[in-house]
Amino acid sequence: MARSLLAGVCGLALVVVPAASAFAQTQTPAAQQTPAAAQKPAEQPATDQGSSNTSDAAPADDDKQAPIAFEGGQLTITQPEQDGEKVLAYDGKQLASNYDVFFDKIVKIGDVNVALVDVGDGGNQCGPAKVIVWKPKDGEIKTTTVEQDECGAPPAAISDSAIYFVPYLLPGDQKPALQWSPTEGLTTSGNLAYTPEPGTDWKDIDPSKYDNIIDAFHNEAVYKAAKALLGDTMPDMATSLLVGGGTEKTASGAFYATGCVPHDCGGNDGFMAVDPAKHTVYFSRRGDDGAPAAWPPLKDWPDDIKKALDDAQASGN
């Protein structure tokens, strides 16, 4: 499943703010690691847990994934009905189900073997939730599902003592960074806030390097100009651009792109333009009612950028 925009931190500058909870403030030094430091490989589990040949590779046949040996039993992924949901089970006991279910890997957290399975709806630009499966000593199989918002789980970073979930942040966003361990369960280790690249200015803009126009928000000058126009609605505006591609240019040298909200293309569409020469940005978003909102007001838009917006709306995004 494509997660080109939602997977990983994607080079964002992130600010870690200590969490308010007493637990988060008393974590071991691993909890204060940067996302990159937390991603060191975990110790591999014993071969009788199935890790030697299944931990990192998806099965060749997505519809007939082979059973996974795990803690004296088997994890299975089956599809009981054609075109129906797939079912994750352990020795016949159902653990989760959805249209996309894929085994990820087995890792060792402390002295506990942990299976990670991706479970989601599928679809454009939305990743899966992460189902954590483990078996306490002398206990029954257990699961925890990690999901943030309605569009999948943050990417997982593995350490010896915990699994960290570092969210992808849209411009203006602030979200919790989560961690899980067999002893403490799922907790909040801190908050991450989107931060543009300090010191970047209009002269530093290079749209040829942008996979999506949202990348322009990494520029501090663009970010500040957008914040002045959009205020607290900036994350919503960025969300309406998520499903999109590269940029196009107008005759005057401004660049622009259209996009839409995952799973709602045609119902929630966005438009963004940047004019580096004039130090200006332009935004429009159209919802289900078909009436677009614009920042600044459309009457203040140059003709070529207004035409680009009109053409995008006429094509149905």
Stockholm file with secondary structure:
# STOCKHOLM 1.0

chainA/1-317         MARSLLAGVCGLALVVVPAASAFAQTQTPAAQQTPAAAQKPAEQPATDQGSSNTSDAAPADDDKQAPIAFEGGQLTITQPEQDGEKVLAYDGKQLASNYDVFFDKIVKIGDVNVALVDVGDGGNQCGPAKVIVWKPKDGEIKTTTVEQDECGAPPAAISDSAIYFVPYLLPGDQKPALQWSPTEGLTTSGNLAYTPEPGTDWKDIDPSKYDNIIDAFHNEAVYKAAKALLGDTMPDMATSLLVGGGTEKTASGAFYATGCVPHDCGGNDGFMAVDPAKHTVYFSRRGDDGAPAAWPPLKDWPDDIKKALDDAQASGN
#=GR chainA/1-317 SS CCCTTTSSCTTCEEEEEECSSHHHHTCCGGGGSCTTGGGSCCCCCCGGGTHHHHSSCCCSSTTSCCCEEETTEEEEEECSSTTSCEEEEETTEEEEEESEEEEEEEEEETTEEEEEEEEECCCTTCCCEEEEEECCTTSCCEEEEECCTTSCCCCEEECSSCEEECCCCCTTCEEEEEEEETTTEEEEEEEEEEECBTTCCGGGCCGGGCSSGGGGGGBHHHHHHHHHHHGGGHHHHHHTTSSCCCCEECTTSCEEEEEECTTCTTTSEEEEEEETTTTEEEEEEECTTCCEEEESCGGGSCHHHHHHHHHHHHTTC
#=GC SS_cons         CCCTTTSSCTTCEEEEEECSSHHHHTCCGGGGSCTTGGGSCCCCCCGGGTHHHHSSCCCSSTTSCCCEEETTEEEEEECSSTTSCEEEEETTEEEEEESEEEEEEEEEETTEEEEEEEEECCCTTCCCEEEEEECCTTSCCEEEEECCTTSCCCCEEECSSCEEECCCCCTTCEEEEEEEETTTEEEEEEEEEEECBTTCCGGGCCGGGCSSGGGGGGBHHHHHHHHHHHGGGHHHHHHTTSSCCCCEECTTSCEEEEEECTTCTTTSEEEEEEETTTTEEEEEEECTTCCEEEESCGGGSCHHHHHHHHHHHHTTC
//
